Every structure is written in structure tokens, then in C-alpha cells.
Amino acid sequence: MPPRMARRMMARRMMMHRAMSEGGCHGRYEEPSVEDKIKFFEEYQRDLEQETADVAERIRRLREAEEGAAEPTVDA
């Protein structure tokens, strides 16, 4: 896995951890409400779906580039 992708995945995990533990003061942890959890996870799911679409697009471009390079050129 490229370092940039690994950093992005770790940052996403840390963001999720921080978001779920926010709300308490002075180190106390208050459980987020169910509505807050649903909202957070729906947003997180949208982010993951967008990331999946971006990865699929990169794969498509790489395959197209590979196919273009593999085709022999015909000079007329």
C-alpha cells in the first residue's frame, strides 16, 4: 500500500476515534446519543463510498493506460 494511502487510512481511523469520544469534559467520556452515532456513521459511510469510487476510477485509468501501452503501433 502506498504511504499516502496508509496515512489517509490512519487519519480516517483517528478522526473516527476522536469524533466518537468528543463531548466529555476534563477526560470524562459521555456516550454520544444514538442520533449522533447514526449521523456520524452515515457521513463516514458516504466518505468511504466516495473513496471507493475514487479508487475504482484510478484502477480504470491504470488499466486503460496499460492497454494503450500494450497495443502495437501501426505506422502507415
Backbone as a ProteinNet text record, in pm:
[ID]
protein_1_A
[PRIMARY]
MPPRMARRMMARRMMMHRAMSEGGCHGRYEEPSVEDKIKFFEEYQRDLEQETADVAERIRRLREAEEGAAEPTVDA
[TERTIARY]
85.1	0	89.7	64.7	145.1	134.8	242.4	242.7	130.3	96.2	-8.1	-143	-170.2	-295.7	-298.6	-185.4	-178.1	-200.1	-140.6	-160.1	-306.3	-370.2	-510.3	-598.9	-569.5	-648.7	-629.9	-506.5	-481.5	-548.6	-541.8	-605.9	-756.4	-814.4	-958	-994.9	-913.5	-940	-928.4	-826.2	-808.6	-923	-969.4	-1081.3	-1205.2	-1226.9	-1342.4	-1331.3	-1213.7	-1193.1	-1217.7	-1161.8	-1179	-1324.2	-1390.4	-1529	-1620.4	-1593.6	-1680	-1653.3	-1536	-1504.6	-1520.3	-1560.1	-1579.4	-1703.4	-1713.8	-1833.5	-1809.1	-1718.2	-1688.7	-1596.2	-1596.8	-1504	-1408.6	-1288.4	-1185.1	-1164.1	-1164.1	-1132.9	-1250.3	-1365.1	-1481.4	-1540	-1587.3	-1644.2	-1795.4	-1861.3	-2006.7	-2043.6	-2125.1	-2169.4	-2250.3	-2213.1	-2292.7	-2433.4	-2528	-2664.6	-2671.5	-2776.1	-2795.4	-2805.8	-2874.5	-2888.3	-2752.6	-2667	-2533.3	-2450	-2462.5	-2388.7	-2434.9	-2565.5	-2619.1	-2569.5	-2578.1	-2532.7	-2384.4	-2303.7	-2160.6	-2132.5	-2195	-2167.3	-2223.3	-2333.5	-2382.9	-2284.9	-2232.4	-2132.5	-2005.2	-1964.3	-1845.7	-1866.2	-1984.8	-2015.2	-2008.7	-2062.9	-2054.7	-1909.9	-1827	-1684.6	-1618.7	-1649.8	-1591.4	-1639.2	-1767.4	-1819.6	-1751.2	-1727.6	-1657.5	-1514.5	-1449.6	-1312.8	-1308.6	-1408.1	-1416	-1432.7	-1517.8	-1536.7	-1407.3	-1333.9	-1206.3	-1104.8	-1099.2	-1006.7	-1044.5	-1174.5	-1219.8	-1180.9	-1191.5	-1153.8	-1003.1	-922.7	-777.3	-742	-808.6	-784	-820.2	-934.5	-978.4	-875.4	-827.9	-728.4	-598.5	-553.5	-430.9	-447.3	-563.4	-587.1	-591.4	-655.5	-659.8	-519.1	-439.5	-302.7	-220.8	-242.1	-170.5	-210.5	-340	-387.8	-335.4	-331.7	-281	-133.5	-58	85.8	111.8	21.9	41.3	5.7	-78.9	-117.7	-2.8	26.7	134.3	91.2	186.3	154.6	177.8	88	97.9	126.4	242.7	276.9	231	163.5	112.3	202.3
-117.3	0	123.7	216.7	338.9	415.1	482	552.6	654.5	723.5	825.2	761.8	645.4	577.4	527.9	477.9	430.7	546.3	661.5	778.5	821	816.8	856.2	762.4	631.9	535.4	556	581.6	603.2	732.7	836.1	962.8	944.6	865.6	840.4	766.4	668.2	593.5	684.4	772	862.1	962.5	1010.4	1102.8	1036.4	911	838.5	821.8	785	766.2	896.4	1005.9	1135.1	1179.7	1161.9	1207.1	1130.8	1003.1	923.8	950.7	1003.2	1025.1	1171.6	1260.3	1401.2	1417.1	1528.9	1558.7	1563	1486	1487.8	1603.3	1642.5	1748.3	1694.6	1740.8	1702.4	1551.8	1489.9	1348.6	1256.1	1307.9	1221	1186.8	1066.6	1022	1017.6	1091.9	1086.1	1013.5	916.1	837.2	927	930.6	1008.8	949.2	1033.5	984.6	894.4	815.8	726.5	807.6	920.2	1004.4	1056	1095.7	1142.7	1031.2	910.5	797.1	767.6	767.3	739.8	844.9	971.1	1079.7	1062.8	1034.6	1017.8	903.3	787.4	669.7	684.5	756.1	781.3	868.8	969.7	1055.2	976.7	894.3	811.5	714.8	657.8	566.4	640.2	761.9	840.2	866.9	900.2	923.2	797	682.8	556.9	522.7	547.2	520.6	608.7	736	825.5	778	736.6	685.8	561.1	473.4	353	390.4	488.9	533.4	592	667	724	614.3	512.5	401.1	327.1	303.9	236.4	316.9	447.9	534	524.7	523.8	511	377.9	271	138.8	139.4	199	204.8	278.6	392.1	469.2	390.7	323.1	243.9	131	65.6	-42	11.9	128.1	188.7	225.8	279.2	316.2	192	85.4	-38.9	-98.5	-97.2	-149	-64.7	67.2	156	133.1	102.7	78.6	-59.6	-154.2	-288.9	-304.6	-217.1	-225.9	-186.4	-267.9	-229.6	-114.4	-28.8	85.9	45.5	89.6	60.2	192.3	199.1	319.3	301.5	400.2	391.6	462.9
0	0	0	-89.5	-93.3	38.2	78.6	207.3	220.9	111.8	120.2	154.4	95.2	123.3	267.3	316.3	454.1	551.1	522.2	607.9	608.1	490.3	479.8	562	554.7	629.9	780.1	822.8	964.5	1011	929.9	965.7	977.8	889.5	893.9	1022.7	1060.3	1184	1306.2	1306.5	1419.6	1427.2	1311.1	1308.4	1367.2	1331.4	1382.2	1533.6	1581.3	1724.5	1800	1749.9	1816.5	1814.8	1701.3	1688.5	1783.3	1800.6	1886.7	2034.5	2068.2	2209.6	2250	2158.5	2192.3	2278.8	2343.9	2418.9	2569	2618.2	2761.5	2793.4	2918.9	2957.3	3062.5	3061.2	3157.3	3162	3044.5	3037.4	3063.1	3100.6	3119.9	2984.1	2973.5	2846.6	2858.8	2772.4	2765.1	2637.4	2649.9	2535	2440.9	2310.5	2215.8	2204.8	2171.6	2155.5	2032.4	2025.1	1910.5	1781.9	1787.2	1668.1	1620.9	1717.7	1682.8	1620.4	1675.2	1619.9	1477.9	1456.8	1322.4	1224.4	1262.7	1175.6	1141.4	1244.1	1222.3	1126.5	1149.5	1066.8	925.3	908	772.2	695.1	761	696.1	665.6	760.4	741.6	625	613.3	502.9	369.1	363.1	238.3	200.1	299.8	273.2	217	276.5	229.7	89.1	61.3	-72.8	-176.9	-141.9	-234	-255.4	-148.7	-159.3	-247.3	-233	-315.9	-462.3	-489.9	-628	-684	-603	-647.3	-678.9	-596.2	-619.3	-746.9	-768.3	-889.8	-1014.2	-1005.5	-1118.1	-1145	-1039.5	-1058.4	-1123.1	-1078.6	-1136.9	-1284.6	-1316.7	-1457.2	-1542.6	-1491.8	-1568.3	-1587.4	-1483.4	-1494.6	-1596.4	-1594.7	-1691.9	-1834	-1851.7	-1985.3	-2032.5	-1942.2	-1978	-2011.6	-1937.4	-1961.3	-2096.4	-2127.2	-2255.4	-2371	-2351.5	-2455.4	-2482.2	-2378.9	-2394.5	-2455.1	-2433.2	-2481.8	-2629	-2680.3	-2822.1	-2911.7	-3011.5	-3104.3	-3191.9	-3222.7	-3309.5	-3454.3	-3538.1	-3681.7	-3752.2	-3818.9	-3893.8	-4038.4	-4089.2	-4225.5	-4322.3
[MASK]
++++++++++++++++++++++++++++++++++++++++++++++++++++++++++++++++++++++++++++

